[in-house]
Amino acid sequence: MESFVLPLLRGGAVVVGRPFRPRDFELMQLEVGQLRRADLGFARLRRTELLSPSVTLPDPDAEEVSLWIGLHNTLVFDHPERMRVWARGVTWRRAEGATRTLLTLPTPDSFESGLARHIALEAFLELRRRDTVVATATGDVRYLGQEVPRRRFRLTGPLQGSVREDRVAWIDQTHAPETVRLTEDAMRASPLTCLLDPLRAPPGWSPLSGCRFLQQRGFARAICQRWASQKDWIAAGGAVMSALLPSLPNVRESAGEQVRRRQRGQPLALPGAVLPSGPQDVGSVVGALIHLHFLKVFEVDARLGHALGSRDPGVVRFLALPLLLARLQPVLGSPTGGGSPSRAGYTEGFEAQAQRRWIEYIDHLRELVPRATVENLLASLVPAIVRTQ
């Protein structure tokens, strides 16, 4: 608790020791007082308020404790001193299996539990590693997350003024295979984290698993703003669309698209599980993606050019979504807040400028998106949102 969970959530040096065992998990559950500490509650609350100021989390439950232990063990496999630990391969495989069990959690049964998982996993993904780099006569020597051992330069010593610190984002570095696999398991345990960061979501993930967050206006706004703040927001939207369609009934990647993926060396889309969903669930995801377009409408000239010629089906389908509004508007409404946009009769003010930009944006998309893609979505996606009698 002191050396891992608290610094993970509130900042500070996170200490990674030996892997925790299932027995340790049972002991932590018994120490209820540790889980109700004021400093731990404040750290969880502060991270929660970064996403929404109006949610109060309950005390940590067994699933959240299991996630904490699993995240700690995930870092153990990446420890730079791991190779110096004498252990047979079967021992490490058992440790990975036990950690996978800890990270294999059921779908969050409440809004608050899903949020609690996210704040722990988001802090994990934001970890920064402090490396020490030493310049020597033969080149730089980098110590990953460690101080320079005294014995290393006992005789020769480093070059004068050659020791520096380098802070790097841990998640973007090269990892052990076990760490990669376990990080995917951790992402699956937190649908909200996958929704906020779809480019890191594991294979088989569906945005429908987190649609309850998109059905609350405050969280939907926060999620759309997070997508819009990403440098490659078009890729983020494409990732959500690529994950959405395979999880809908009777919507699958065509054989022709699979052949084109093989020819380009791209991985085939996993079929994924078809999640129970209604028009409101699917509509909340599609509506958020269209709202993302609206947030970026003032950057059309600077951003959409990067998507020209894209062969990623998810990106092309994401770009096609605003072209479906004529059919979706009775259910999802209009981004401009009014009725069908008209080219005449603008009123003065920001609303008129936004509506004019939105019309220009739609016209630009019509030139960019193949008509076949729009027709395919009209036949497959739109009926899942607009049910006809």
C-alpha positions, 0 to 999 in steps of 0.5 A, a space after each residue: 500500500 505505502 510503496 505502490 498503491 499510494 504513489 501510483 495514485 497520488 504521485 511519487 516513486 513507485 517501488 516494485 518488489 517481488 510478485 504478490 501471491 494469491 495468499 497476499 491478496 487474501 491478506 490485503 482483503 482482511 486488512 479492511 482498515 488499510 483500504 479505508 485510509 483517508 489518504 487513499 480515499 483522497 488520492 482516489 477522489 482527486 483522480 476521479 475529479 479530473 474526469 468528473 467532479 460529481 462522482 463519489 467512489 465507494 471504498 475499494 472492493 475485492 476487484 479493485 484490490 485484485 487490479 492493484 496487485 495485478 498491475 504491480 505484478 505486471 511491472 515485475 516482469 519488466 524489472 531490469 534486475 529480473 534476469 539476475 533472479 534465479 528462477 526456473 521458467 516454470 516459476 515465471 509462468 506460474 507467476 504470470 498465470 496467477 497475475 492473469 487470474 488477478 486481472 481477469 475481472 468480470 464486467 463492472 457491475 456499477 458505474 462507480 466500480 468501472 470508474 474506480 478501475 479506470 483511475 487505477 489503470 490510467 495512473 498505471 499507463 501514465 507512469 514515467 520511468 526515471 533512467 540514469 544515463 552515463 556517458 563513458 569512453 565507449 558510449 552511453 550506458 543506460 540504467 532503467 529506473 535505477 541509480 548507477 551502481 557504485 561498483 560499476 565505475 569504481 576503477 575507471 569512473 564516468 566522464 566528468 559531468 556525464 551523468 544525466 537523468 532521462 524521464 520517459 513514458 513507461 508504456 511507450 518503451 519496449 516491454 517483456 512479452 509477459 508485460 505486454 500480455 498482462 497489460 492487455 488483460 488489464 485493459 480488458 478489465 477497464 472498459 472506460 480506459 479502453 473507451 478513453 484511449 481506443 488506440 491502446 485497447 486490446 483486440 476484441 474490445 468493443 466500445 459497447 462495453 463502456 456505453 453506459 459512460 456515454 449515456 451520461 452527458 458529463 462523461 460523454 463530454 469528457 470522453 469526446 474531449 479526450 478523443 479530440 485532444 489526441 494528435 491523431 484524433 482520426 485514428 482514434 475515431 477509426 479505432 472505435 469504429 473498427 471495434 464497434 462494427 464487429 460487436 454488432 449482430 450481422 455486421 462483419 468484415 467482408 471477405 474482400 476487406 480481409 483479402 486486402 488486409 492480408 495483401 497490405 500485411 495488416 492483421 485481420 479484425 478479430 470477430 469479438 463477442 456480440 454484446 447485448 445492445 439496444 438502439 440507445 447503446 449503439 446510438 450513444 457511441 455513434 453520437 459521440 463519434 459524430 460529436 468528435 467531428 463537430 469539435 474538430 470542424 474548425 480544423 478541417 483544412 489542417 486535419 482532414 488532409 491526413 486522412 486522404 487516401 487512407 485504406 483503413 476501413 475503420 477510418 473511412 467509416 468514421 469519416 462517413 458518419 456525419 453523412 448518415 445524419 439525415 437518417 440518424 437525426 430523428 434519434 441522435 439530433 443535430 450537432 448544431 442544435 437545430 433542425 436540418 441545416 439550411 444554406 440561407 437565412 444565417 443569423 449573426 453570431 457563433 452559432 451561424 458560423 458553426 453551422 456554416 462550417 459544419 455544412 462546409 465540412 459535410 460537403 468536404 466529406 462527400 468528396 472524400 468518402 466513397 459512396 459505397 462506404 456510406 451505402 454500406 453503413 446505411 444498410 448495416 449500422 443505421 438500422 441498429 439505431 433507427 428501428 423501423 416498424 
